[in-house]
Amino acid sequence: MILSLNRLFVLKILLWLICLLVFAASQSINATTMEGPPWRILFFGSDDFSLKALIALTDEFKRSEKLISKLDLMFIDDESVAWKYANEHRLNRIAYPPESSTGLRDNYDIGVVASFGAMLRNDLIKEFPLGILNAHPSLLPRWRGASPIPHAIMHGDTETGVTIMKIKPDEFDTGDILMQTRTKIGPHEHTPELLSRLADESANLVLDVIKDLPKSVQNLTPQGNENATYAPLLKQEMTWILWKNWTAEQIYNRHRGLSHLWPVSTIWKSFVVKLHNFTVIPATKAVSLETLAGTIKPSITAPKVELNRPHNLQALPPETWLRPGLVMFDKSVKALRVMCVDGAQLLVPSVTVSGRKTMDACGFHNGFLSRTKPYDRVFNEYSQIKGEGSTKPSRAKVSPKRRG
């Protein structure tokens, strides 16, 4: 009986000690997260967008250790611009994923992510007392995902921005919002230009959040899902023009959003044609293609039987030849005019035909348009060549369907 009581007493003492240790640990964590700067930061980054934020944090770290006492980089690729910058400025670099996440809590207060390129593991996220923040180049919840800047441009958005959010385990771009900044998208702004501006905004916003810690991670705003849109990875098939569906403005927006990777493309007979540096002429200012058609001369290679048909298209009913994708060479401006579904036109100064060097509009006219029947000078959609279910060619030159 006495032995049993002694064991019970010992167990009570052990439980009391365990509770005391847990309490002491929690107090230590609270002291770390609530006392204030300087902060120990682990930065997750890779590309040009993340580099601007890394530079801003590094400048602050080297200027004074009153705000940041430690700054390290976690990286995926040791050839990335972020890794090269960290190496040049002698920042400690840790490969992702780390062999173990244990120990991060003792070395860092907060993580900062900017265009890292990988979803972080749950065990890693939980190791940061203040959590991990993500600088995302959109006005979340609009354009969650990997490519928010091109998608904002492609869909004709006139406004975007940068959002600083707190990362949630097992979720992508859904975390609560700390801060947002807004900016206008210029009507002729392309992805690289907007990315550069948003990278600067991101760097400033990250510093503002760090300066306002720990208050900034306590005043959070849930995103909600009502207005959420998604920005999946970019694919080259997104550049194929749908003449029957897209207005001239929509085609131009594709060009602005994707031309840093691939030009927008279409089909001429069996060839892929890439359109370069074109502009949009509104329907109210567009040159009448009926009038322009009156200047077309007979094709020098047309069969004799075709010479009996009118080569002045004004002699034909407009509904038989005036359609989206119709392309004509306008000698007065040395450019191709392409009709769009909304009546507006694309003014195209140069193109690249598969298997050939880039040529100006006059070269395309001489080599292709002038050898084709005037009423058959139309760019096609890829689905018209290979079937409605097709989305992209397998080769640069599209093989026409065999007959018989």
Beta strands, then each sheet from edge to edge (+ up, - down):
strand 1: 39-45
strand 2: 68-75
strand 3: 93-95
strand 4: 110-114
strand 5: 132-136
strand 6: 144-145
strand 7: 159-166
strand 8: 177-184
strand 9: 230-231
strand 10: 265-268
strand 11: 271-276
strand 12: 279-281
strand 13: 327-330
strand 14: 335-339
strand 15: 345-348
strand 16: 350-353
strand 17: 359-360
sheet 1: 3+ 2+ 1+ 4+ 5+ 7- 8+
sheet 2: 6+ 9+
sheet 3: 10+ 11- 16+ 17-
sheet 4: 12+ 15- 14+ 13-
end
